[in-house]
Amino acid sequence: MTDFRESIPKKILDWQATGKDMVYDRKTLFDYMDGGAEVYLAFDFKEAFVRKYQDPAKEEIALDIYDMGSPEEAFGIFSCDRQDPGVGIGQESEYGPGLLRFHQGRYFVSITAAGDEKKAEKAILELGKAVAPLLGPPGARPALLGCLPETGLKKDRTSYFHSAVNLNNRFYLAGDNILNLDARTDCVFAEYEAGGAEAGNLLIIRYPDENRAQAAYRFFNKAYLPPNAAAGAAQAEDRTWTVARVRTNFVAIVFKAPMKDDAERLHSAVRYPRK
Amino acid sequence: MKYTLTRRDLLRGAAAAVLGTAVGFPQESTAPAKKSRVILIRHKDALDENSQFNEKVIQQMLDEAVMKLLDQSDPVAAFRRLVKPEDVVGIKSNVWSYLPTPPEVEKAVKRRLLDAGVKEESIAIDDHTVRTNPIFVKSTALFNVRPLRTHYLAGMSGCIKNYIMFDVSQPDHHPDSCASLGSLFHLSQVKGKTRLNILCVLTPQYYGRGPHNFSRRYVWNYKGLIVGQDVVAVDTIGLRLLMAKRRIELGPAQEIPPVPKHIQLADTKYEIGTSDLNKIELIKLGWPDEILI
């Protein structure tokens, strides 16, 4: 990360860099962000560069640049917490009051206001625009996204991750890790719509091997679905359908489908990679 | 085998059954038992129109809460029930930059400790260096004071989690949704010393985003304090408040922050208090608007 640090502007509008620039690695990230570090460590996070800026009234904004190891991982951390409209910075971005997030190449960037968000907005966006070109060319998105059926897919609500902590913060499933997710599993979680209405959520998990996928499928059925459910399918308490399927080293689960047929249709449209 | 709270449990409203009774509603109890008293006090002027804390009002809120908690009619007399003049007192605060313990609350506690006869040099306010702070090292009494907020792993940061800095390693408590936090109260530097827990719900945070799990848009001016001697009971009430706000703002599917199991385990495994609402006497004082619980 050293090559571009010196190019990051030390002054943006009337906001001046303050204090010492800090760098955190996998061991020290907890010093910076408390338990939230686990969310980053669940990805292939390498290190974070942090610089604070102050305006004359001592309001503060924080620039965080995370080297996530690869463009896929940078997309992943960006995609797990996306709610606001894009602002055209980096490969993909979003801005909501006091928080700019974007990814570019193998880097994920967040710029946060600690105080008055409105006052900081212009400086946050200007800083983002100044930093993005320093981070190198755009990178590829995770290949696993290619498994998602395109019809009805809400692209800006699609997430890529590995671990249960990310799944639960994105879509609460269970207090226990009932799908046996870890750093070696790749997951995409997507939302679908049809005719302007919610049409279900799709979780696809790629396990390192078929045995793990089969075991996770069986465990999910036992832990999540009611005992009398037909294999891998059940109507949940809100009348929507949950349908799970296993194929080679993949497990795919549709949640919240309005009808069982909707869930089956989504399943059948999953584009599993050819061996 | 029953696994911990699943999405389906939430959908059928069975959260209480799965999280013990930590998040349920009280039912008639057949056997009389001593309950953990928890005070929820609110004041509409605790923050001014610019969201600045009102020190005078906060002092008044703390005084009223502690008097009611201990059935005393004078705040200094109430604090004399909590400390002796010879006590060495650590006020365990929280310095998290986005939502720290308000200095006005720290000052209110300290003021009453001094009034109760504790020497100035025997009082310290600290967070990250409590393990080495000389006052905390030789403390005979602890006051546990922090704001309420959600947390990526623990589901909720409350008074139980506030003691994590007393342990050598904080990450050691992160596995399994921070399930082991209740064990902190058995550390030798802590055990048996906590006299009062004050969960600041002046500006609680019901949802988190961004690298620090913070965005001001999810903070609201609730203008309250939750006060009690049973840390688990205090956090149980805090969790109910967070859930009530999340249900309104985020919907039933996100009512429970994933997943605050440490509160129930602090009761059932570590036995440091009660998460059973049947065993908690919640007394509400002051401003009733949008009280939520």
Interface residues (C-beta under 8 A of the other chain):
Chain A: F30 M33 D34 G35 G36 A37 E38 V39 Y40 D64 Y66 D81 Q83 G96 P97 G98 L99 R101 S110 T112 A113 A114 E117 V165 N168 N169 F171 Y172 L173 A174 G175 D176 I178 A223 Y224 A236 E237 D238 F255
Chain B: Y3 T4 L5 T6 R7 R8 L10 L11 R12 W96 S97 Y98 H151 Y152 L153 A154 Q170 P171 H174 S177 C178 G208 R209 G210 P211 H212 N213 F214 S215 R216 R217 A253 Q254 I256 P258 V259 K261
